């Protein structure tokens, strides 16, 4: 928890640098500074020096406030994942969601552990840490932008050149990595197995597997249309655009068909044509499998989407398989028959646990 607060403090450090340098440089800076440079390296856009500095400070302050809020949210979420006594996951007595259902199963397992409360807290923790790192990158980038612009004006007030000073901005953007290191690794809760779909009846030595091929006509159509558009532009533009057309074509061929397999190894997704792995989740990383209606916009859109705390392969709206992972994250994939792989994975999880 202390590391989260230390990371939030680091977000404010670039703001302090921007404020301090104004006192040292303001008397020597011109009234207007270059804020944009053309392809030749010559400045082509200018702004008020004081106005530009104020804008950078305001952005940095907003980033700092976001970092403090994110640290507060992350600290609360971390306490929730430890339960009322601080030693384990929340149970019904912790003020959880007793009696609430998730998919086709209860949100609590037989020993009273509230899986839904843990999952919500874990996602909040992940989202807050994502905001914390993003705030660090934004704060550092504004300080780097100010330093690059101001030092260029100090070197040549008439026709300032950015040149190597662009590294100030790059270093400031990398400040987000410093914040990430300071925050440390998030202590995610380990979710107990609590299947939300009734498991298949498997014998102790019986083997079973599930496999299906997903087809994505929308992705194939969009990539094909993009390739045609690039080819049309190549006929009237630079010949190098012909090579650019290969990118959407390759993407369409790769992701037009996806093979989904569920067995004792876990869940695997590979491209149907080239056999390139898209996603692999070992059985030991899965806490339970659920069935849900997938709304593409709720998961970030169509295609392979990654958002804080969850990821998904969404090829259409409709039924899908949702895996609750042991580290609090979720993964979803749209399937015509998600009930079968969910029941199979839950049966395999019960076998391992038993």
N, C-alpha and C positions, 0 to 999 in steps of 0.2 A: 504494500500500500504506500509506503514511504517513497518507493521508486516512482510511482505514478505522480506524486506531488513534486518530486525532483524534476521529472520530465516536464511538468507544467511550468515550473520556474524557468527551465531552459528555453521555453517558447518565448518568454519575455526578454531574454538576453539580447536578441537582435534588435528589439524595440529600444532597449536602453542604448545600444550602439548607435542607432539612427538618431536618437535624441541628443546624445553626447557629441557626435560629430558636427551637428548643426552649430553648436557653440564655437567649435574650432574653425569651421569652414565658411560660415555665413558671411563674414566680413570680406572674404576674398573671392566669393563666387559672383558671377555676373547676375543681372536681374532675371535673365532667361537662360535656361539650359536645354541642351539637345536631349530629346526623349525618344528619338527614332532615327535610325540610320538606313540609308539606301544600300543597294547591292554593291556600289562602289566604295562604301565605307564612309561616305560623306553624310553629315546630318541633313535630314529633310523635314524634321518636325521639331518645334521648340515649345516649351511650356514655362510658365512662371516658376522660378526657382523655389520660392516659398510655398507656392501651391503644390508643386510636385513633392516637396519634402513633407508637407502636411498630409497629402494623400498616402504616402508610404507609412507615415506614423499611424494614421487612422486604421489602415489595413492591418498593420502589426498589432495594434491594440485589440482590434476585433478578434484576430487570431489568438491573442493571449487570453481573452475572455472565454472564447470557445474552449481553449485548453483547460482552463480552470473548471468550467462546467463539465467537460468530459472527465476530468479527474474525479470530480464529486460523484458523477454517475457510475464510473468504474469502481470506485471504492464501495459504494452501496451495493452494487451488483456482486462484488467479490465477497462481501459479508453475507449476502443472501445465499450464495452457493455453499457457504459453510454451515448453514442452518442456524437455529436459535442458540445452540451451545458453542458454535464456532469450530466444531470438530467434524461435522459431517453434513451431508446434503439435507435440505429442508424436508420436513415431514408435515403431516396434516396439522400438527400442533404448532408449527411455525407460522401459521396463517397462510398456508398454501391454498391450493385450489381443490380441496377435497370434494369428491363427487362429480367433478367435471370430466367429461369424456373427450378423448382425442381420437379421431378416426372411429374405429370400432372397439377401442379398448379404453380402460380407465386411465386417467392421468397418473394415478398412484400405483405402485407395485404392491405386492402382498405384504411387504414389511413397512408400508406406509410412506415410502419415499415419493415425493411429489416430482415426477419426471418433467411435467410441464413447467413448474416453477423454476426448476434447474435450467431447463432449456431457454426460458425467457431471460433469466439472469445471465446465462452464458452469452446469449446474443447481444444483450446490452453491454456486457463487458467487452466483447469483440468490437462492437460499433464505437464505443467510447474510446478505445485504444486507437482505432482507425482515425477518428477525429483528432485525437491528440497528436498523432504523427503528421496528419495533414496540416494541422495548425502550425506545427514546427516548420514544415516545408514552406508554408505561406509566409510566416514571419521572417524566416531566413532569406527567402527570395526577395522580399521587399527591401530588406536591409542591404542585400547584395546589389539590387538594382539602384538603390540610392548611392551606394559607394561607387559603383561603376560610373554612373552619370556625373556625380560630383567630382571625382578625381579626373575624369576626362575634361571637364570644364576648367578645372584648376590647371591642368597641363597646357591647354590651348583654349582660351575663352572665345576666340574668333571662330575657329573651325575645329571643334573637338572631335577626336577619333576614339571610337570605343576599343577596337583592337583586342588586345589580350585582357582588357578589363572585363570582358564578358565572363571571365572566370570568377569574378566576384559574385555574379548572379548564380553561376553553377554551384559555387561553394555554398551560397545561401540556401539554394534549393536542397542541397545535400544535408542541410541542418536537420531536416526531417529524420535522417538516418541516425543522427546523434540523439535526437529525442527518442527514437525507437529503441536504441541501445540502452538509454537511461531508464526507460519504462520497464525494461526486462521482459522476460517471457511471461505471458498471461497464465496464471494458475487456473486452468480450466477444470471444472468439476468432472468427475468420472461418473457417467450415468449408469445406473444399474439396468440390467436387462428387464424390460417390461413390455413385451410385445403387444401391439395394438391390434393385430390381426391374429385370429386363431391359427396356431401352427398346424401343419400337415401331420398326419399320423405316420411317423417313420419308425421302422424297426431299429434296434440298436446297431445293426450292421447294414441296413438298407441304404443304398445310394440313390440320389435323385439329383436332377439338374433341370434348369430352365434356360431356354435360349430362343431368341426371336430377333428378327431383323426389322429395324425401323427405317422407314423411307421418308424423306423430307422433300416433297415436290416444291414447296415454297422456297427453301434454301437453294435448291437446284435451279429453279426458275430465276430467282434474283441474281445468282452468280452468273448464269448464262446471259441474262440481259446486260449485266455489268460488263461482261467480256465483249459482247457485241458493241456496246457503246464505246468502249476503249478502242476497238478495232476501227470503228467509224472515225474516231478522232485521229487515229494513227494514219489514216488515208490522207488527211489534210494537215497533219502535224508532224512532229519529230518521229523518225522511224523507231526510236527507242521505246515508244508506246506499245509496239508489238510485244515486247517482252513483259510489259505491265499487264497485258491481257492474259498472260499465263497465270497470274495470281488468282483471279476469280475462277478461272477454269479449274485450276488445281483444287481450290477450296470446294467447288461444287462436286467434283469427282470424289473428294475425300469424305465430305460430310453428307452427301446425298443419300448414303446408306450407312446405318450404324448397327452393329451387332451387339446385343445385350445378352449377357450370360450371368446366371445366378447359380451357384453350387457351393460345395464345401470350402472353396477358396474365397468366397465372397461375391461381390458384384464387379463385373468387368464390362467396359464399353470400348469397342474397337471399331475403326472405320471398316465398312464392308468391302471396299475395293482394295485398299492397300494394306489393311490389317494393322494400322497404326493405333496404338493404345490412346484412348481419349480420357478414360477415367478407370482407376482400379482401387477398390475399397476392400481390404482384407476383411474376412469374417470377424476377426478379433477386434476390429475398429467399430463394429456395428453394435448399437445397443438395442435396436428394435426396428421393425419395418412396419410402415403404415400405408394406407391407401387414402388418397385425397384428390379432390378436383383441382387441377392446376390452372391458375389464371396467369397467362404469360406476363402480364404487366406487373403482377404482384411478385414475380420472380426476376424481374429485370428485363423482360422482353423475350424474343425468340432466339434460338440458338443456344450456345454454351454460355451461360451467364454466371458470373462470380460476384457476389455481394458480401459484405461483412457478415460472417456467421453462417452463410449458406451458399450453395452453388446448385446449378441445375442444367440439364439438357432439355430444353423446351422446344419441341417441334410442332406443337399445336396446343390448343386449349382442350381440356378434358381430363379424363382419369389419369393418374400417375402414381408411381411408386415413390414414397418418401422414406428415406433412411434417417433415423435419428442416430447420430454418431456419439461415441463415448466421450468425446471432448466438447460436447455441447453444440456442434455444428449440425447442419442438415444437408442432405443431397437428394435431389428429386430428378426423375426422368419420366417423361410422358410415355405411357404404354396403353395398348388396347385392353390388356388383361393384367393389371398390376396386382390383382388379388393372389394369383398363383405364385409369383416370385416372392411376394411378401410373406405368404404362409410358409413357403419353403425355407426362406431365410430365418424366420422365427423358429421353425422346427429345428434347424441346424444350430441355432443359438441355444435352444433348450437342451440339445444333446451335449453341447460343449459345457454348458453350465451344470448339467446333471452329472 
